[in-house]
Amino acid sequence: MKERLEDFSLGKKMIKQGGLQKIGVVGAGSTGKEIVRLVARKGIEAVFVDISEERVQEVMKLLNEQLDTKINRWGLTEGEKRAMLSRIHGSADYSILKGCNIVIEAINSKKPGTSLEERKKVFQKIEAVVSPETTIASNTATLMISEISSVLKHKERAIGLHFILPIDHVKVVEVVKTVSTSDPTINCISKFLKMTERQMVEVQESPGNINTRIMVPLINEACAILLEGVADVAQIDKTIKSSTGLLNGPFEMADTIGLDKVLKWMENLYREFGEIRFKPSPFIKRLVRAGMLGRRVGEGFYLYKDGKRIQKKGNILHLGRSI
């Protein structure tokens, strides 16, 4: 029998048996975009779903700009950028998630109150288009994954997967399983985190996990010190970073996460535990109402110009735009 070249699969892409080939993300906000970048940089196809085709094009433009910034800082080459973008695809249609090994819900609802019902609907839409073996994860920090996944037909596939910002620098991911989460689901997530060079920290299901439970009171206390006039924003951040070794001070963290998201975390934790340390600082509320949501809009506790953080002049307590 004559052997053919294609019998040896020469020139074809070799697919490692059991490897993860495609990861989906629903919601390409600040966290969603970072997850997409991480996945694509590690050589895995990354697809995302957002609310409209116009929003999808906007996300692709933002990703392109973010990668250009990496190039300018010598963190990426032009060739690496092209390769990453070739692996990223977006759509407003959930059918793009077909064939995904894992789909991560990372929505950022702008509606007041908890996003539990919205996340449940997203889970149902994901399950409608993926295979029964696909792992469905939520990046939620303060809601219970068992409640979100209660709408699934295959609850054993659900898991909490909390990435901590900035994802490029924080190498740990909080992983939360429910009483229904199966061993194959845990193994799938373990493989994914190894492929993306992240460490898995398994936590018991509890609103806030580890990171958010500690971070929220820190931000609240920093706001209290600011409101009392003990020190300004930069002094507080500098002291905390220098004395603890944290990458960012509390106000830098809040701006990076987004003050609207921080406020929701505070409200969710306060609703769950009823403890004063989680009650949102009135100053956080004032900034959110003023639309000063942090880095992504160019102003929060700090001003941002061309991606660079600038300390505000004058008294931030007056919410003045002094630069």
C-alpha positions in Angstrom: 0.0 0.0 0.0 1.4 3.3 -1.0 2.0 5.7 1.9 0.7 9.3 1.6 2.3 12.4 3.1 -0.9 13.2 4.9 -0.8 9.9 6.7 2.2 11.2 8.6 0.3 14.4 9.4 3.2 16.4 8.2 2.4 20.1 7.9 -0.6 19.7 10.2 -0.9 21.3 13.6 -0.1 18.7 16.2 -2.6 18.6 19.0 -1.4 17.2 22.3 -3.8 14.5 23.5 -5.8 15.8 26.5 -4.5 19.3 26.1 -6.7 22.4 26.5 -7.2 24.0 23.1 -9.8 26.7 23.5 -10.8 28.9 26.5 -13.9 31.2 26.5 -14.6 34.3 28.5 -18.0 36.0 28.9 -17.6 39.7 29.7 -14.5 41.5 28.4 -14.2 44.2 31.0 -10.9 45.0 32.8 -10.6 41.5 34.3 -12.0 39.7 31.2 -9.5 41.3 28.9 -6.6 40.4 31.2 -7.7 36.8 31.2 -8.0 36.8 27.4 -4.5 38.2 27.1 -3.1 35.7 29.6 -4.6 32.8 27.7 -3.5 34.0 24.3 0.0 34.6 25.4 0.3 31.0 26.6 -0.5 29.7 23.1 -4.2 28.8 23.7 -7.1 30.0 21.6 -9.1 32.6 23.5 -12.6 33.6 22.5 -14.8 36.1 24.3 -18.5 37.2 24.3 -19.7 40.7 25.0 -22.9 42.6 24.7 -22.7 43.8 21.1 -20.6 43.6 18.0 -19.7 47.3 18.5 -18.4 46.4 22.0 -16.5 43.5 20.6 -14.7 45.8 18.1 -14.0 48.2 20.9 -12.5 45.4 23.0 -10.2 44.3 20.2 -9.0 47.9 19.7 -8.3 48.1 23.5 -6.4 44.8 23.4 -4.3 46.0 20.5 -3.5 49.2 22.4 -2.6 47.3 25.6 -0.3 45.0 23.6 1.4 48.1 22.0 2.0 49.4 25.5 3.7 46.1 26.4 5.9 46.4 23.3 6.9 49.9 24.3 7.9 48.6 27.7 10.0 45.8 26.2 7.5 43.3 27.6 6.5 41.9 24.2 7.8 41.8 20.6 5.8 42.6 17.4 5.8 39.0 16.4 4.5 37.9 19.8 1.7 40.5 19.5 0.6 39.3 16.1 0.6 35.7 17.3 -1.5 36.6 20.4 -4.0 38.6 18.3 -4.4 35.7 15.9 -5.6 33.5 18.8 -8.2 36.0 20.0 -11.7 36.2 18.6 -14.8 37.9 19.9 -18.5 37.9 19.3 -21.9 38.9 20.7 -23.1 35.4 19.8 -22.6 32.7 22.5 -22.2 30.1 19.8 -18.5 31.2 19.6 -18.0 29.3 22.8 -18.7 25.9 21.1 -15.6 23.7 21.5 -14.3 25.5 24.6 -12.7 23.3 27.3 -13.4 26.0 29.9 -15.7 29.1 29.8 -15.1 31.8 32.4 -17.9 34.2 33.3 -16.4 37.6 34.1 -19.3 40.1 33.7 -19.2 43.4 35.4 -22.8 44.5 35.9 -23.4 48.3 36.1 -26.8 47.7 37.7 -27.2 48.5 41.4 -27.4 45.6 43.8 -26.2 42.0 43.4 -25.4 40.5 39.9 -26.5 37.0 41.0 -29.5 36.7 38.6 -27.5 38.1 35.7 -24.7 35.6 36.3 -27.3 32.8 36.5 -28.6 33.8 33.1 -25.1 33.8 31.7 -24.4 30.3 33.0 -27.6 29.1 31.3 -26.6 30.7 28.0 -23.1 29.1 28.3 -24.5 25.6 29.0 -26.9 25.9 26.1 -24.0 26.0 23.6 -21.1 24.0 25.1 -20.6 20.2 25.5 -21.5 18.4 28.8 -17.8 18.1 29.5 -17.0 21.8 29.4 -16.0 23.4 32.7 -18.1 26.5 33.5 -16.4 28.9 35.9 -17.3 32.3 37.5 -14.7 34.9 38.4 -17.0 36.3 41.1 -15.3 37.4 44.3 -18.2 37.8 46.7 -21.1 35.7 45.4 -21.5 32.0 46.1 -20.7 29.7 43.1 -23.2 27.2 44.4 -26.0 29.8 44.0 -24.9 30.9 40.5 -24.6 27.3 39.3 -28.0 26.2 40.7 -29.5 26.8 37.3 -27.2 24.3 35.5 -28.3 20.9 34.3 -24.8 19.6 35.0 -23.8 21.3 38.3 -20.7 19.1 38.6 -19.0 21.2 35.9 -19.2 24.5 37.9 -16.4 26.1 39.8 -15.3 29.4 41.2 -12.1 30.8 39.6 -11.1 34.1 41.1 -8.2 35.9 39.3 -6.7 38.7 41.3 -5.7 42.0 39.6 -3.3 42.8 38.1 -3.4 39.3 36.6 0.0 39.7 34.8 1.7 40.1 38.2 -0.4 38.0 40.7 0.4 34.4 40.2 -2.2 32.8 42.5 -5.8 32.1 41.6 -8.5 31.3 44.2 -10.4 28.2 43.2 -13.7 27.5 44.9 -15.6 24.2 44.4 -19.2 23.4 45.4 -20.5 20.2 47.0 -21.3 19.1 43.4 -18.0 20.0 41.7 -16.5 16.8 40.2 -12.9 15.7 40.2 -12.6 16.0 36.4 -13.6 19.6 36.8 -10.9 20.2 39.4 -8.4 18.4 37.2 -9.3 20.5 34.2 -8.8 23.8 36.2 -5.6 22.5 37.6 -4.3 21.7 34.1 -5.4 25.2 32.9 -3.6 27.0 35.7 -0.4 25.0 35.1 -0.6 25.9 31.4 -0.9 29.6 32.3 1.8 29.4 35.0 -0.6 30.2 37.9 -0.8 28.6 41.3 -4.1 27.2 42.5 -5.2 28.1 46.0 -8.2 26.0 47.0 -10.6 27.8 49.4 -13.8 26.7 51.0 -16.9 28.4 49.6 -17.4 31.7 51.4 -18.2 35.2 50.1 -15.0 37.1 49.5 -12.7 34.1 49.6 -9.3 35.2 51.0 -8.1 38.2 49.0 -11.4 40.2 48.9 -12.2 39.6 52.5 -8.9 41.2 53.5 -8.7 43.8 50.8 -12.1 45.4 51.4 -11.5 46.4 55.1 -8.0 47.7 54.1 -9.5 50.0 51.5 -12.3 51.1 53.9 -9.7 51.9 56.6 -7.6 53.8 54.2 -10.6 55.9 53.3 -11.3 56.5 57.0 -7.7 57.7 57.5 -8.0 60.0 54.4 -11.4 61.4 55.6 -9.9 62.2 59.1 -7.1 64.2 57.4 -4.3 62.0 58.9 -2.5 61.7 55.5 -3.2 62.1 51.8 -3.8 59.4 49.2 -0.1 59.1 48.1 1.2 59.0 51.6 -1.2 56.2 52.6 -0.3 54.1 49.6 3.4 54.7 50.0 3.3 53.6 53.6 1.3 50.5 53.1 3.4 49.4 50.1 6.7 50.0 51.9 5.7 48.3 55.1 3.9 45.3 53.7 5.5 44.6 50.4 2.2 44.8 48.5 2.4 45.6 44.8 -0.1 48.4 45.2 -1.4 50.6 48.0 -5.1 50.5 48.9 -6.1 53.4 46.7 -4.0 52.1 43.8 -5.7 48.7 44.2 -9.1 50.3 44.2 -8.4 52.4 41.1 -7.1 49.3 39.3 -10.1 47.1 40.2 -12.6 49.9 39.5 -14.4 51.7 42.3 -17.8 50.6 41.1 -16.7 47.0 41.4 -15.1 47.6 44.9 -18.4 49.2 46.0 -20.3 46.1 44.9 -17.9 43.9 46.8 -18.4 45.9 49.9 -22.1 45.9 49.6 -22.2 42.1 49.0 -20.0 41.4 52.0 -21.8 43.8 54.2 -25.1 42.2 53.2 -23.7 38.7 53.9 -21.9 39.3 57.2 -23.4 42.5 58.5 -20.1 43.6 59.9 -19.0 47.2 60.0 -15.6 46.6 58.5 -17.3 45.7 55.2 -19.8 48.6 55.2 -18.9 50.8 52.1 -17.0 54.0 52.9 -19.2 57.1 52.1 -16.2 58.4 50.1 -16.2 55.4 47.8 -19.9 56.0 47.2 -19.2 59.7 46.4 -16.5 58.9 43.9 -18.7 56.3 42.2 -21.7 58.7 42.0 -19.4 61.3 40.4 -18.3 58.7 37.7 -14.7 58.7 39.0 -14.4 54.9 38.8 -10.6 54.6 38.6 -7.9 53.8 36.0 -10.2 52.7 33.2 -12.0 56.0 33.0 -8.9 58.1 33.7 -9.8 59.3 37.2 -10.4 57.9 40.6 -8.3 58.5 43.7 -5.6 59.4 41.1 -5.6 60.9 37.7 -4.3 58.9 34.7 -2.8 60.4 31.5 -1.4 58.2 28.7 -1.6 55.2 31.1 0.5 56.9 33.7 -0.8 57.6 37.3 -0.7 61.2 38.5 -1.3 62.4 42.0 -4.1 64.9 42.2 -3.3 68.4 43.3 -5.4 70.1 45.9 -7.9 68.3 48.2 -9.4 65.1 46.8 -12.1 65.3 49.4 -13.7 68.1 47.4 -13.8 65.8 44.3 -12.1 68.6 42.3 -10.6 67.9 38.9 -7.5 70.0 39.6 -5.2 68.9 36.8 
